């Protein structure tokens, strides 16, 4: 790979910024074209920023003009929206539009960010989940949208066998620059809540490791899906101890209606519908051996990742 132009949607988000920092250190990336609705909060060498919606009907024509060698699609809504249709249009329809544009511009290498949540939260999930395990939507909007976009990617791969297509499935992404409802659950709630009964192991991947994994996949021109998660896990008790909070154990018959009421009233925290709770009571531990077989090594464990985010937020760790 030499003198490549990388087009990145969602370039101003925490993953986009982390990837940009990595791309400026590789000799094969000559230019970065960033697409986002928000201005990048920090300067990135080689980055040319473009304010553009991923649902823009003119995206294909514009992409044909800029002629990228690599497309990385990171523009998604992570924090659940009360307007489900608007979220679907961005996360799913937006992906369809981006893939149509990539097809029209004949982009030879495409990477799309999915999520480990696409496997769904089910009591019979194998531990750990491998890329060969089925994608099973389980009712949480973000996870179901990721499952749908994976179908879109599968159709794209079938229609474009000459394109190197990769799909990344990270576990919960944390780090010093992450701020969303998942980070707020640990750092902003007065008292974190937990389901009673058997609680699944948890995984956290550092934003920097996700960016480094994307670089490795791009450089090796690896195709298909890749789980991105460090090999270690944490229990909820270990998480709470690190955060410095006490967990309030509530039975499911109380916790689910409580989350539903808070969601309906649009209370800022926890800012998640009750369907999200399935990912706290059922396992979705990811096996990343396929990624490590490419020669990738995680620099941060789950504990290291959580600690780095807490330190950035002034909470110790």
C-alpha positions as CSV (number, residue, x, y, z in Angstrom):
1,X,0.0,0.0,0.0
2,X,1.4,3.4,-1.1
3,X,0.1,6.9,-1.5
4,X,-3.5,6.0,-0.6
5,X,-6.4,8.5,-0.1
6,X,-8.6,7.4,2.8
7,X,-12.1,8.7,3.0
8,X,-13.5,8.5,6.4
9,X,-17.2,9.1,7.4
10,X,-17.7,10.1,11.1
11,X,-14.2,11.6,11.1
12,X,-14.9,14.0,14.0
13,X,-16.1,11.2,16.4
14,X,-13.8,9.6,18.9
15,X,-13.0,6.6,16.7
16,X,-12.5,8.8,13.6
17,X,-10.1,11.0,15.5
18,X,-8.3,8.0,16.9
19,X,-8.0,6.5,13.4
20,X,-6.7,9.8,12.0
21,X,-4.0,9.9,14.6
22,X,-2.9,6.5,13.5
23,X,-3.1,7.2,9.8
24,X,-0.7,10.1,10.0
25,X,2.0,7.7,11.3
26,X,1.7,5.2,8.4
27,X,3.7,5.9,5.2
28,X,1.0,4.6,2.8
29,X,-1.6,7.2,3.7
30,X,-1.1,10.3,1.6
31,X,-4.4,12.1,2.2
32,X,-7.4,11.8,4.6
33,X,-10.8,13.1,3.5
34,X,-13.0,13.5,6.5
35,X,-16.8,13.6,6.3
36,X,-18.9,14.7,9.3
37,X,-21.5,17.1,10.4
38,X,-19.4,18.3,13.3
39,X,-16.1,20.1,12.9
40,X,-13.1,18.1,14.0
41,X,-12.3,19.2,17.6
42,X,-8.5,18.9,17.0
43,X,-6.1,19.3,14.1
44,X,-5.1,16.3,12.1
45,X,-2.3,16.3,9.6
46,X,-3.3,15.3,6.0
47,X,-7.0,15.7,6.9
48,X,-9.2,17.6,4.5
49,X,-12.6,18.1,6.2
50,X,-15.9,18.1,4.4
51,X,-19.3,19.0,6.0
52,X,-21.6,16.5,4.5
53,X,-24.5,14.1,5.5
54,X,-24.1,10.5,4.7
55,X,-27.7,10.4,3.4
56,X,-26.9,13.1,0.9
57,X,-28.2,12.0,-2.5
58,X,-25.2,13.6,-4.1
59,X,-22.7,11.6,-2.1
60,X,-22.0,9.1,-5.0
61,X,-21.2,11.9,-7.5
62,X,-19.0,13.6,-4.9
63,X,-17.2,10.4,-4.1
64,X,-16.5,9.8,-7.8
65,X,-14.8,13.2,-7.9
66,X,-12.6,12.6,-4.9
67,X,-11.8,9.0,-5.9
68,X,-10.7,7.5,-2.6
69,X,-8.6,4.3,-2.5
70,X,-10.0,3.3,0.9
71,X,-13.4,4.1,2.5
72,X,-13.9,3.7,6.2
73,X,-17.5,4.2,7.4
74,X,-17.7,5.3,11.0
75,X,-20.7,7.7,10.9
76,X,-23.3,6.3,13.3
77,X,-25.6,7.2,16.1
78,X,-24.5,5.3,19.3
79,X,-26.6,6.9,22.0
80,X,-30.2,5.8,21.5
81,X,-32.6,8.4,20.0
82,X,-36.2,8.6,21.0
83,X,-36.9,9.2,17.3
84,X,-36.4,5.6,16.1
85,X,-37.0,6.4,12.5
86,X,-34.4,9.1,12.5
87,X,-31.9,6.8,14.1
88,X,-32.7,4.1,11.5
89,X,-32.3,6.5,8.6
90,X,-28.8,7.5,9.8
91,X,-27.5,4.1,10.9
92,X,-29.0,1.9,8.2
93,X,-30.2,4.1,5.3
94,X,-27.0,6.1,5.7
95,X,-24.9,3.0,5.4
96,X,-26.8,1.9,2.3
97,X,-26.2,5.3,0.7
98,X,-22.5,5.1,1.6
99,X,-22.2,1.7,0.1
100,X,-24.0,2.8,-3.1
101,X,-21.6,5.7,-3.3
102,X,-18.6,3.3,-2.9
103,X,-20.0,1.2,-5.7
104,X,-20.5,4.2,-8.0
105,X,-17.0,5.5,-7.3
106,X,-15.5,1.9,-7.6
107,X,-13.7,2.2,-4.3
108,X,-11.4,-0.9,-4.1
109,X,-11.3,-1.2,-0.3
110,X,-14.1,-0.6,2.1
111,X,-14.3,-1.0,5.9
112,X,-17.6,-0.6,7.8
113,X,-18.0,-0.4,11.6
114,X,-20.5,-2.8,13.0
115,X,-20.6,-3.8,16.7
116,X,-20.3,-6.9,18.9
117,X,-23.9,-6.1,19.9
118,X,-25.0,-7.3,16.4
119,X,-24.7,-10.9,17.8
120,X,-27.7,-10.0,20.0
121,X,-28.1,-10.5,23.7
122,X,-29.3,-14.1,24.3
123,X,-29.1,-16.5,27.2
124,X,-27.7,-19.3,24.9
125,X,-25.0,-17.2,23.3
126,X,-21.7,-19.2,23.2
127,X,-18.9,-17.9,25.3
128,X,-17.0,-16.5,23.6
129,X,-18.7,-15.5,20.3
130,X,-16.7,-16.0,17.2
131,X,-17.2,-14.4,13.8
132,X,-18.7,-17.6,12.5
133,X,-21.5,-17.4,15.1
134,X,-24.9,-16.1,13.7
135,X,-26.0,-12.5,13.9
136,X,-29.3,-12.5,15.9
137,X,-31.2,-9.3,16.5
138,X,-32.6,-9.1,20.0
139,X,-34.7,-6.0,20.1
140,X,-32.3,-3.2,21.1
141,X,-32.4,-0.7,18.3
142,X,-28.7,0.0,17.9
143,X,-27.8,-3.7,17.9
144,X,-30.6,-4.5,15.4
145,X,-29.4,-1.7,13.1
146,X,-25.9,-3.1,13.2
147,X,-27.4,-6.5,12.3
148,X,-29.2,-5.0,9.3
149,X,-26.2,-3.1,8.0
150,X,-24.2,-6.4,8.2
151,X,-26.8,-7.8,5.8
152,X,-26.2,-4.8,3.6
153,X,-22.5,-5.5,3.7
154,X,-23.0,-9.1,2.8
155,X,-25.0,-8.1,-0.2
156,X,-22.4,-5.6,-1.2
157,X,-19.6,-8.2,-0.9
158,X,-21.6,-10.6,-3.1
159,X,-22.3,-7.9,-5.7
160,X,-18.7,-6.6,-5.6
161,X,-16.3,-9.6,-5.3
162,X,-13.4,-7.5,-6.5
163,X,-13.7,-5.1,-3.5
164,X,-11.8,-5.8,-0.3
165,X,-14.6,-5.5,2.3
166,X,-14.0,-5.8,6.0
167,X,-16.5,-5.3,8.9
168,X,-15.4,-4.6,12.5
169,X,-17.3,-5.7,15.6
170,X,-15.9,-4.0,18.7
171,X,-17.1,-4.7,22.2
172,X,-17.9,-1.6,24.4
173,X,-15.4,1.1,23.3
174,X,-14.0,3.2,26.1
175,X,-11.1,5.6,26.4
176,X,-10.2,9.2,27.3
177,X,-12.1,10.7,24.4
178,X,-15.3,8.6,24.7
179,X,-18.4,10.4,25.9
180,X,-21.8,8.7,25.3
181,X,-24.5,6.9,27.3
182,X,-22.2,3.9,27.9
183,X,-19.6,6.0,29.6
184,X,-22.2,8.0,31.5
185,X,-23.6,4.8,32.9
186,X,-20.4,4.4,34.9
187,X,-19.5,8.0,35.6
188,X,-22.6,10.1,35.8
189,X,-25.4,8.1,37.4
190,X,-25.8,8.7,41.2
191,X,-25.9,5.0,41.8
192,X,-25.2,2.4,39.1
193,X,-27.9,-0.3,38.9
194,X,-27.4,-3.9,38.1
195,X,-29.6,-6.9,37.4
196,X,-29.9,-9.5,40.2
197,X,-28.8,-13.0,39.5
198,X,-26.0,-14.3,37.3
199,X,-24.2,-11.4,35.6
200,X,-22.2,-11.9,32.4
201,X,-18.5,-11.0,32.1
202,X,-17.8,-7.6,30.6
203,X,-15.2,-6.4,28.0
204,X,-13.9,-3.0,27.2
205,X,-11.7,-2.1,24.3
206,X,-9.6,1.1,24.1
207,X,-10.3,3.5,21.3
208,X,-6.6,3.5,20.4
209,X,-6.6,-0.3,20.1
210,X,-9.7,-0.1,17.8
211,X,-7.9,2.3,15.6
212,X,-4.8,0.2,15.5
213,X,-6.8,-2.9,14.7
214,X,-8.4,-1.0,11.8
215,X,-5.0,-0.1,10.5
216,X,-3.8,-3.7,10.7
217,X,-6.9,-5.0,8.9
218,X,-6.5,-2.4,6.1
219,X,-2.8,-3.0,5.7
220,X,-3.2,-6.8,5.5
221,X,-6.2,-6.3,3.1
222,X,-8.1,-8.8,5.3
223,X,-11.7,-9.5,4.4
224,X,-14.8,-10.4,6.3
225,X,-15.8,-9.7,9.9
226,X,-13.5,-9.1,12.8
227,X,-14.3,-9.1,16.5
228,X,-12.3,-6.4,18.3
229,X,-12.0,-7.1,22.1
230,X,-9.1,-7.7,24.5
231,X,-8.9,-11.3,25.7
232,X,-9.6,-10.5,29.3
233,X,-13.0,-9.8,30.9
234,X,-14.2,-8.1,34.1
235,X,-17.0,-8.9,36.5
236,X,-19.5,-6.2,37.4
237,X,-18.1,-6.2,41.0
238,X,-14.6,-5.5,39.6
239,X,-16.0,-2.7,37.5
240,X,-17.8,-1.1,40.4
241,X,-14.7,-1.4,42.6
242,X,-12.6,0.4,40.0
243,X,-15.2,3.1,39.5
244,X,-15.6,3.5,43.2
245,X,-19.4,2.9,43.4
246,X,-21.8,0.6,45.1
247,X,-24.1,-1.4,42.9
248,X,-27.8,-1.4,43.6
249,X,-29.2,-4.8,42.8
250,X,-32.8,-4.7,41.6
251,X,-35.0,-7.6,40.5
252,X,-35.8,-7.6,36.8
253,X,-39.5,-7.1,37.5
254,X,-38.5,-3.7,38.9
255,X,-35.6,-2.7,36.8
256,X,-37.2,-3.2,33.4
257,X,-40.3,-1.1,34.1
258,X,-38.0,1.5,35.8
259,X,-35.8,1.9,32.7
260,X,-39.0,2.0,30.6
261,X,-40.4,4.8,32.7
262,X,-37.2,6.8,32.7
263,X,-36.9,6.4,28.9
264,X,-40.5,7.5,28.4
265,X,-40.0,10.6,30.6
266,X,-36.7,11.3,28.7
267,X,-34.7,11.5,31.9
268,X,-31.0,12.2,30.8
269,X,-29.7,9.2,32.6
270,X,-29.5,6.3,31.9
271,X,-30.7,7.4,28.5
272,X,-31.3,3.9,27.3
273,X,-34.5,1.9,26.6
274,X,-35.2,-1.3,28.7
275,X,-34.1,-3.5,25.8
276,X,-30.5,-2.4,26.5
277,X,-30.6,-4.3,29.8
278,X,-30.5,-7.6,27.9
279,X,-26.8,-6.8,27.3
280,X,-26.3,-6.6,31.1
281,X,-27.9,-9.9,31.9
282,X,-26.9,-12.2,28.9
283,X,-23.3,-12.8,27.8
284,X,-21.8,-11.4,24.6
285,X,-18.1,-12.0,25.1
286,X,-16.2,-11.6,21.9
287,X,-13.3,-13.9,20.7
288,X,-10.7,-11.8,18.8
289,X,-8.4,-14.7,17.8
290,X,-9.1,-14.0,14.1
291,X,-7.7,-10.5,14.5
292,X,-4.8,-11.6,16.6
293,X,-4.0,-14.2,13.8
294,X,-3.2,-11.1,11.6
295,X,-0.4,-10.3,14.1
296,X,-2.3,-7.8,16.1
297,X,-1.6,-7.3,19.8
298,X,-3.9,-5.4,22.2
299,X,-2.1,-2.7,24.1
300,X,-4.8,-2.3,26.7
301,X,-6.7,-4.9,28.8
302,X,-10.3,-4.3,29.7
303,X,-9.2,-3.0,33.1
304,X,-6.6,-0.7,31.5
305,X,-9.2,0.7,29.2
306,X,-11.7,1.4,31.9
307,X,-9.0,3.0,34.0
308,X,-7.8,5.3,31.2
309,X,-11.4,6.6,30.7
310,X,-11.9,7.2,34.5
311,X,-8.6,9.0,34.8
312,X,-9.5,11.3,31.8
313,X,-12.8,12.1,33.6
314,X,-11.0,12.8,36.9
315,X,-12.3,9.8,38.7
316,X,-9.1,8.0,39.5
317,X,-9.0,4.4,38.1
